Amino acid sequence: MALPKKNRLKKRKDFESVFQSSTTSKGRFLLIKVAKKTTSPDPKIGFIISSKVVKKAVDRNRIRRILSQEIQQSLNKIKSDTVILLLKRPPAPKSSEKEELTKDLKSLLYL
């Protein structure tokens, strides 16, 4: 399932504002940019997975679904910040991909 609409970061200017005023955390596979915001009580989440990192659109979308599902399950634990998740390198084979991504995500967000 996808994230609720109220929790999605969609507009280009929103992404740019997060890139300008954010703190960065690096994990094994993910790079997370967090910007504090006060306008909305709900956290906003955005995903960026470059085609340079993962070539096939099917694989990029699968990774987005995995991350989205993991965030959705623990959305109430995330503060009302704006978060952008960037994939900096692809995980290993598809069999352990989900475990590796969720482990990296949890370690970065302290979920």
Backbone as CSV, one residue per row, in Angstrom:
resi,resn,N_x,N_y,N_z,CA_x,CA_y,CA_z,C_x,C_y,C_z
1,MET,0.834,-1.197,0.000,0.000,0.000,0.000,0.868,1.246,0.000
2,ALA,0.369,2.277,-0.602,1.099,3.539,-0.672,0.868,4.367,0.595
3,LEU,1.716,5.349,0.766,1.541,6.269,1.881,0.263,7.079,1.683
4,PRO,-0.401,7.494,2.764,-1.564,8.366,2.619,-1.165,9.678,1.948
5,LYS,-2.092,10.292,1.234,-1.795,11.521,0.494,-1.294,12.637,1.405
6,LYS,-1.805,12.696,2.621,-1.391,13.764,3.534,0.065,13.607,3.970
7,ASN,0.656,12.443,3.766,2.036,12.182,4.167,3.017,12.133,3.003
8,ARG,2.583,12.492,1.814,3.462,12.435,0.643,4.067,13.805,0.354
9,LEU,5.305,13.785,-0.040,5.990,14.973,-0.511,6.000,14.878,-2.027
10,LYS,5.334,15.816,-2.707,5.133,15.638,-4.144,5.716,16.737,-5.007
11,LYS,5.642,17.977,-4.575,6.008,19.102,-5.439,7.522,19.307,-5.487
12,ARG,7.980,19.727,-6.634,9.409,19.945,-6.847,9.960,21.003,-5.891
13,LYS,9.213,22.076,-5.664,9.691,23.138,-4.774,9.799,22.643,-3.328
14,ASP,8.948,21.701,-2.948,9.046,21.120,-1.606,10.323,20.295,-1.466
15,PHE,10.633,19.518,-2.496,11.869,18.745,-2.485,13.078,19.682,-2.417
16,GLU,13.059,20.758,-3.199,14.177,21.699,-3.219,14.360,22.389,-1.879
17,SER,13.260,22.737,-1.219,13.374,23.394,0.087,13.964,22.446,1.128
18,VAL,13.649,21.168,1.035,14.237,20.200,1.960,15.728,20.054,1.698
19,PHE,16.126,20.039,0.434,17.547,19.925,0.108,18.334,21.134,0.609
20,GLN,17.714,22.323,0.619,18.413,23.525,1.044,18.560,23.610,2.560
21,SER,17.569,23.176,3.288,17.611,23.316,4.750,17.359,21.974,5.417
22,SER,18.350,21.107,5.362,18.143,19.782,5.947,19.430,19.261,6.569
23,THR,19.251,18.278,7.426,20.388,17.537,7.963,20.403,16.180,7.277
24,THR,21.579,15.609,7.144,21.730,14.377,6.388,22.246,13.267,7.279
25,SER,21.693,12.081,7.092,22.179,10.868,7.746,22.460,9.838,6.669
26,LYS,23.589,9.163,6.800,23.966,8.173,5.801,23.939,6.788,6.422
27,GLY,23.370,5.868,5.665,23.358,4.469,6.034,24.091,3.660,4.987
28,ARG,23.930,2.385,5.058,24.603,1.505,4.105,24.057,1.667,2.688
29,PHE,22.739,1.763,2.570,22.095,1.889,1.260,21.384,3.219,1.074
30,LEU,20.943,3.819,2.173,20.095,5.005,2.101,20.812,6.254,2.573
31,LEU,20.364,7.363,2.051,20.772,8.681,2.485,19.473,9.387,2.849
32,ILE,19.377,9.881,4.078,18.126,10.491,4.528,18.366,11.959,4.816
33,LYS,17.519,12.799,4.249,17.566,14.232,4.504,16.314,14.592,5.297
34,VAL,16.508,15.258,6.433,15.404,15.620,7.307,15.399,17.130,7.485
35,ALA,14.256,17.741,7.247,14.074,19.180,7.441,12.958,19.389,8.443
36,LYS,13.202,20.231,9.402,12.171,20.548,10.389,11.152,21.475,9.748
37,LYS,9.901,21.222,10.032,8.856,22.103,9.524,7.737,22.171,10.546
38,THR,6.970,23.227,10.517,5.920,23.410,11.509,4.553,23.668,10.892
39,THR,4.465,23.739,9.592,3.194,24.111,8.966,2.151,23.006,9.037
40,SER,2.557,21.768,9.037,1.614,20.663,9.040,1.930,19.726,10.204
41,PRO,0.907,19.206,10.867,1.177,18.277,11.972,1.594,16.883,11.509
42,ASP,1.443,16.619,10.224,1.764,15.293,9.690,3.153,15.288,9.067
43,PRO,3.884,14.190,9.232,5.186,14.095,8.553,4.997,13.934,7.054
44,LYS,5.915,14.474,6.293,5.891,14.362,4.833,7.094,13.532,4.409
45,ILE,6.858,12.557,3.549,7.903,11.638,3.117,7.998,11.677,1.589
46,GLY,9.219,11.686,1.079,9.459,11.630,-0.355,10.562,10.630,-0.648
47,PHE,10.509,10.024,-1.825,11.498,9.027,-2.227,12.174,9.481,-3.507
48,ILE,13.488,9.321,-3.565,14.234,9.573,-4.798,15.134,8.371,-5.033
49,ILE,14.893,7.683,-6.126,15.719,6.545,-6.515,16.120,6.791,-7.963
50,SER,17.369,7.100,-8.149,17.872,7.483,-9.461,17.984,6.284,-10.396
51,SER,17.801,6.547,-11.672,17.981,5.484,-12.656,19.456,5.156,-12.848
52,LYS,20.349,6.011,-12.368,21.774,5.698,-12.396,22.122,4.637,-11.361
53,VAL,21.353,4.599,-10.268,21.613,3.638,-9.201,20.950,2.302,-9.498
54,VAL,19.671,2.346,-9.866,18.912,1.135,-10.196,18.354,1.339,-11.601
55,LYS,18.778,0.517,-12.525,18.462,0.734,-13.943,16.996,0.522,-14.302
56,LYS,16.398,-0.550,-13.812,15.035,-0.898,-14.230,13.982,-0.198,-13.374
57,ALA,12.955,0.330,-14.028,11.866,1.005,-13.329,11.125,0.045,-12.402
58,VAL,11.032,-1.196,-12.795,10.358,-2.200,-11.967,11.079,-2.345,-10.631
59,ASP,12.400,-2.368,-10.672,13.187,-2.500,-9.444,13.109,-1.238,-8.594
60,ARG,13.128,-0.068,-9.224,12.998,1.185,-8.471,11.653,1.258,-7.772
61,ASN,10.597,0.859,-8.469,9.268,0.887,-7.867,9.135,-0.127,-6.735
62,ARG,9.769,-1.287,-6.870,9.731,-2.283,-5.806,10.400,-1.747,-4.549
63,ILE,11.517,-1.075,-4.721,12.221,-0.490,-3.584,11.374,0.597,-2.936
64,ARG,10.707,1.414,-3.745,9.799,2.432,-3.190,8.675,1.795,-2.394
65,ARG,8.115,0.712,-2.909,7.026,0.029,-2.193,7.514,-0.542,-0.870
66,ILE,8.695,-1.126,-0.863,9.254,-1.693,0.375,9.447,-0.598,1.419
67,LEU,10.061,0.505,1.021,10.294,1.608,1.952,8.984,2.246,2.406
68,SER,8.068,2.419,1.481,6.776,3.017,1.809,6.002,2.159,2.802
69,GLN,6.003,0.873,2.596,5.294,-0.037,3.494,5.907,-0.007,4.894
70,GLU,7.209,0.023,4.973,7.875,0.046,6.272,7.608,1.354,7.009
71,ILE,7.615,2.457,6.288,7.331,3.751,6.913,5.880,3.838,7.337
72,GLN,4.988,3.324,6.521,3.556,3.389,6.840,3.237,2.635,8.126
73,GLN,3.914,1.530,8.372,3.660,0.742,9.577,4.079,1.483,10.844
74,SER,5.040,2.372,10.726,5.517,3.087,11.912,5.429,4.593,11.725
75,LEU,4.415,5.060,11.033,4.246,6.473,10.727,3.994,7.302,11.982
76,ASN,3.345,6.738,12.968,3.049,7.490,14.185,4.296,7.749,15.028
77,LYS,5.386,7.029,14.775,6.630,7.235,15.525,7.505,8.325,14.916
78,ILE,7.223,8.717,13.682,8.007,9.749,13.016,7.460,11.108,13.420
79,LYS,8.348,12.010,13.797,7.941,13.354,14.183,7.417,14.100,12.966
80,SER,6.842,15.251,13.201,6.279,16.016,12.080,7.400,16.756,11.349
81,ASP,8.224,16.006,10.682,9.326,16.533,9.883,9.080,16.182,8.426
82,THR,9.868,16.787,7.586,9.864,16.421,6.178,11.085,15.551,5.939
83,VAL,10.868,14.379,5.374,11.950,13.420,5.188,12.034,13.040,3.717
84,ILE,13.235,13.048,3.189,13.470,12.546,1.840,14.426,11.376,1.943
85,LEU,14.039,10.268,1.361,14.884,9.081,1.343,15.505,8.939,-0.031
86,LEU,16.820,8.878,-0.090,17.534,8.700,-1.346,18.266,7.373,-1.293
87,LEU,18.181,6.634,-2.355,18.924,5.378,-2.448,20.274,5.698,-3.061
88,LYS,21.344,5.440,-2.295,22.663,5.776,-2.820,23.363,4.606,-3.479
89,ARG,22.949,3.385,-3.130,23.457,2.204,-3.824,22.444,1.088,-3.682
90,PRO,22.356,0.230,-4.665,21.330,-0.813,-4.625,21.672,-1.908,-3.618
91,PRO,20.647,-2.475,-2.997,20.889,-3.610,-2.103,21.277,-4.848,-2.898
92,ALA,21.703,-5.863,-2.189,22.127,-7.125,-2.793,20.964,-7.832,-3.471
93,PRO,21.060,-9.101,-3.739,20.015,-9.821,-4.478,18.624,-9.647,-3.883
94,LYS,17.655,-9.918,-4.725,16.255,-9.677,-4.369,15.786,-10.466,-3.153
95,SER,16.404,-11.575,-2.839,15.934,-12.403,-1.730,16.107,-11.705,-0.380
96,SER,17.210,-11.010,-0.185,17.450,-10.356,1.096,17.298,-8.845,1.012
97,GLU,16.826,-8.352,-0.106,16.693,-6.923,-0.344,15.801,-6.242,0.686
98,LYS,14.668,-6.832,0.970,13.718,-6.217,1.892,14.302,-6.109,3.294
99,GLU,14.929,-7.164,3.773,15.497,-7.155,5.117,16.605,-6.109,5.231
100,GLU,17.452,-6.021,4.217,18.556,-5.071,4.250,18.054,-3.632,4.230
101,LEU,17.070,-3.349,3.389,16.535,-1.993,3.305,15.818,-1.586,4.591
102,THR,15.000,-2.469,5.141,14.273,-2.121,6.361,15.221,-1.958,7.543
103,LYS,16.241,-2.773,7.602,17.228,-2.654,8.680,17.953,-1.313,8.587
104,ASP,18.347,-0.922,7.394,19.025,0.354,7.187,18.091,1.521,7.500
105,LEU,16.852,1.429,7.078,15.870,2.482,7.325,15.619,2.655,8.821
106,LYS,15.429,1.565,9.535,15.187,1.634,10.969,16.383,2.201,11.721
107,SER,17.582,1.841,11.294,18.757,2.366,11.986,18.910,3.868,11.765
108,LEU,18.486,4.358,10.613,18.606,5.790,10.333,17.502,6.609,10.981
109,LEU,16.302,6.092,10.997,15.177,6.835,11.568,14.942,6.528,13.045
110,TYR,15.669,5.559,13.584,15.499,5.112,14.974,14.062,4.725,15.262
111,LEU,13.511,3.877,14.407,12.107,3.465,14.566,11.981,2.345,15.559
